[in-house]
Amino acid sequence: MTRSKHRYRISVTPIETDGQQCIGRCSIEFEQHSQHSWMHELESAQRLRRLSCNDDASLVVVTGLLTALAEASVRTGSPLATLQPELDQLLLKLDGLRSKE
């Protein structure tokens, strides 16, 4: 298996209705490895100016996360294996959306 070239730390922190960050334990943070440069992909998408910056970033990140899940689902005995057909279809649709750029 090829070693991932890129490593990302993903943080999700809700924002309160008043615009402030929530107080207390309210964020999720994890790492994700990838063979792809998400930053390069985001820069490429933003040059085309088809989607908003938030939508471009969401598309790049969700594609990276779904790709990681799809790769994990093919491992022997993975509980994610039942998702493989749907993950493959969704990734193809996302790739089609990005290739229209």
Rosetta silent file (secondary structure, phi, psi, omega in degrees, C-alpha in Angstrom):
SEQUENCE: MTRSKHRYRISVTPIETDGQQCIGRCSIEFEQHSQHSWMHELESAQRLRRLSCNDDASLVVVTGLLTALAEASVRTGSPLATLQPELDQLLLKLDGLRSKE
SCORE:     score description
SCORE:     0.000 S_00000001
   1 L     0.000  136.542 -179.271    0.000    0.000    0.000 S_00000001
   2 L   -75.603  138.177  178.965    1.289    3.432   -0.909 S_00000001
   3 L   -72.772  135.903  178.344    1.969    5.818    1.945 S_00000001
   4 L   -64.443  134.980 -178.852   -0.316    8.862    2.005 S_00000001
   5 L   -85.314  -24.890 -173.597    1.521   11.992    0.977 S_00000001
   6 E  -122.990  145.984  179.098   -0.813   14.460    2.644 S_00000001
   7 E  -131.990  132.997 -177.136   -2.237   14.669    6.126 S_00000001
   8 E  -125.207  143.206  171.556   -5.106   16.911    7.146 S_00000001
   9 E  -107.017  122.461 -176.524   -6.546   17.899   10.484 S_00000001
  10 E  -109.774  126.982  178.584  -10.252   18.489   10.210 S_00000001
  11 E  -121.609  135.611  176.856  -12.064   20.513   12.841 S_00000001
  12 E  -124.117  116.712 -179.265  -15.790   21.014   13.064 S_00000001
  13 L  -129.281  118.967  178.165  -16.973   23.677   15.477 S_00000001
  14 L   -66.826  150.341  176.863  -20.574   24.830   15.578 S_00000001
  15 E  -111.539  131.198 -179.313  -21.243   28.554   15.571 S_00000001
  16 L   -68.678  164.692 -177.890  -23.992   29.871   17.808 S_00000001
  17 L   -62.124  -23.526  178.129  -26.857   31.925   16.369 S_00000001
  18 L   -85.035    4.013  177.750  -25.190   35.098   17.685 S_00000001
  19 L    91.331   -7.759 -179.476  -22.115   34.305   15.563 S_00000001
  20 L   -86.576  155.160  173.825  -19.932   33.286   18.491 S_00000001
  21 E   -68.991  152.043  178.296  -18.267   29.914   18.845 S_00000001
  22 L   -68.817  162.047 -177.132  -19.966   27.562   21.238 S_00000001
  23 L  -108.927  140.404  179.714  -18.597   27.247   24.749 S_00000001
  24 L    99.201 -157.981 -179.444  -17.380   23.991   26.274 S_00000001
  25 L   -84.160   92.226 -174.567  -16.671   20.738   24.555 S_00000001
  26 L  -138.994   23.385  176.487  -18.300   21.353   21.232 S_00000001
  27 L  -126.559  152.920  177.137  -15.825   20.619   18.478 S_00000001
  28 E  -113.802  131.988  179.612  -14.882   17.487   16.608 S_00000001
  29 E  -138.533  134.583  177.592  -11.320   17.118   15.410 S_00000001
  30 E  -153.509  166.893  178.816   -9.673   14.259   13.543 S_00000001
  31 E  -107.344  149.073  176.554   -6.909   13.550   11.052 S_00000001
  32 E  -137.030  132.571  176.748   -7.271   12.260    7.534 S_00000001
  33 E   -97.765  150.040 -179.306   -4.531   10.980    5.231 S_00000001
  34 E  -152.749  149.332  172.498   -4.784   11.332    1.463 S_00000001
  35 L   -79.802  -15.879 -174.702   -2.812   10.669   -1.685 S_00000001
  36 L  -104.573  150.036  174.861   -4.249   13.897   -3.097 S_00000001
  37 L   -87.854  103.990 -179.895   -3.465   17.500   -2.305 S_00000001
  38 H   -64.116  -33.922 -179.865   -6.785   18.935   -1.199 S_00000001
  39 H   -64.776  -42.800  178.021   -5.286   22.412   -1.248 S_00000001
  40 H   -63.198  -42.596  179.371   -4.272   22.033   -4.894 S_00000001
  41 H   -63.388  -40.479  178.844   -7.724   20.698   -5.755 S_00000001
  42 H   -65.627  -43.449  178.023   -9.389   23.623   -3.969 S_00000001
  43 H   -60.703  -41.585  178.831   -7.183   26.156   -5.760 S_00000001
  44 H   -63.673  -43.843 -179.672   -8.029   24.550   -9.108 S_00000001
  45 H   -64.412  -40.750 -177.226  -11.749   24.590   -8.357 S_00000001
  46 H   -70.613  -26.931  176.480  -11.696   28.210   -7.232 S_00000001
  47 H   -64.684  -29.159 -178.722   -9.932   29.330  -10.415 S_00000001
  48 H   -80.358  -20.974  175.547  -12.955   28.129  -12.374 S_00000001
  49 L    53.679   40.825  176.675  -15.362   30.171  -10.203 S_00000001
  50 L   -87.490  -35.241 -176.760  -18.333   27.865  -10.739 S_00000001
  51 L  -119.853  167.203  174.674  -19.292   27.476   -7.079 S_00000001
  52 L   -67.960  161.931  178.824  -19.012   29.604   -3.984 S_00000001
  53 H   -57.193  -42.677  179.397  -15.823   29.266   -1.938 S_00000001
  54 H   -63.341  -41.865  179.619  -17.731   27.342    0.737 S_00000001
  55 H   -67.656  -40.838  176.099  -19.199   24.948   -1.825 S_00000001
  56 H   -59.222  -48.109 -179.240  -15.792   24.404   -3.463 S_00000001
  57 H   -62.901  -42.859  179.007  -14.202   23.671   -0.085 S_00000001
  58 H   -61.616  -43.439 -179.152  -17.067   21.365    0.903 S_00000001
  59 H   -62.978  -43.616  179.336  -16.828   19.465   -2.364 S_00000001
  60 H   -64.639  -46.811 -176.973  -13.066   18.946   -2.031 S_00000001
  61 H   -68.237  -45.886 -178.632  -13.262   17.848    1.614 S_00000001
  62 H   -64.660  -37.392  177.125  -16.283   15.570    1.224 S_00000001
  63 H   -63.601  -42.274  177.615  -14.737   13.930   -1.834 S_00000001
  64 H   -63.107  -42.698  179.636  -11.526   13.319    0.114 S_00000001
  65 H   -68.402  -41.676  178.494  -13.392   11.865    3.077 S_00000001
  66 H   -67.181  -35.644  175.927  -15.616    9.663    0.916 S_00000001
  67 H   -61.935  -42.760  178.008  -12.583    8.435   -1.016 S_00000001
  68 H   -62.410  -41.247  177.538  -10.958    7.428    2.285 S_00000001
  69 H   -64.427  -41.156  179.185  -14.135    5.569    3.300 S_00000001
  70 H   -63.396  -40.888  178.070  -14.264    3.812   -0.077 S_00000001
  71 H   -65.685  -38.885  179.348  -10.640    2.743    0.297 S_00000001
  72 H   -69.703  -29.105 -175.527  -11.317    1.474    3.821 S_00000001
  73 H   -70.793  -19.213 -179.405  -14.409   -0.432    2.668 S_00000001
  74 L   -88.383   -5.873  176.517  -12.404   -2.798    0.464 S_00000001
  75 L   -68.579  142.518 -179.173  -10.286   -4.038    3.356 S_00000001
  76 L   -56.047  128.841  176.493  -11.084   -7.590    4.379 S_00000001
  77 L    77.188    8.735 -178.791  -13.769   -7.724    7.035 S_00000001
  78 L   -68.910  131.001  175.466  -14.504   -4.000    6.931 S_00000001
  79 H   -66.982  -13.155  178.291  -17.962   -3.104    8.248 S_00000001
  80 H   -81.077   -7.448 -175.673  -17.962   -0.389    5.569 S_00000001
  81 H   -56.559  -32.036 -179.550  -18.016   -3.024    2.807 S_00000001
  82 H   -67.734  -18.154  179.486  -21.809   -2.793    2.551 S_00000001
  83 H   -88.199  -10.550 -171.459  -21.410    0.861    1.531 S_00000001
  84 H   -51.397  -50.038 -178.137  -18.989    0.159   -1.321 S_00000001
  85 H   -60.769  -42.641 -179.246  -21.467    0.258   -4.239 S_00000001
  86 H   -68.062  -39.537  177.699  -23.064    3.495   -3.037 S_00000001
  87 H   -62.066  -44.570  179.160  -19.700    5.104   -2.300 S_00000001
  88 H   -60.488  -44.537  179.819  -18.455    4.230   -5.777 S_00000001
  89 H   -63.843  -44.423 -179.688  -21.584    5.699   -7.401 S_00000001
  90 H   -64.926  -42.101  178.278  -21.432    8.875   -5.340 S_00000001
  91 H   -63.505  -36.955  176.312  -17.725    9.372   -6.042 S_00000001
  92 H   -63.827  -41.909  178.593  -18.385    8.945   -9.767 S_00000001
  93 H   -65.299  -42.357  178.335  -21.115   11.603   -9.600 S_00000001
  94 H   -64.270  -40.350  177.559  -18.852   13.964   -7.650 S_00000001
  95 H   -63.819  -39.142  177.343  -16.049   13.369  -10.140 S_00000001
  96 H   -63.647  -39.353  177.776  -18.485   14.108  -12.974 S_00000001
  97 H   -64.342  -42.903 -179.181  -19.492   17.353  -11.307 S_00000001
  98 H   -70.869  -33.525 -178.120  -15.866   18.373  -10.893 S_00000001
  99 H   -74.319  -17.282  176.162  -14.915   17.355  -14.457 S_00000001
 100 L   -74.057  -13.578  179.162  -17.635   19.676  -15.810 S_00000001
 101 L   -65.776    0.000    0.000  -15.561   22.491  -14.371 S_00000001
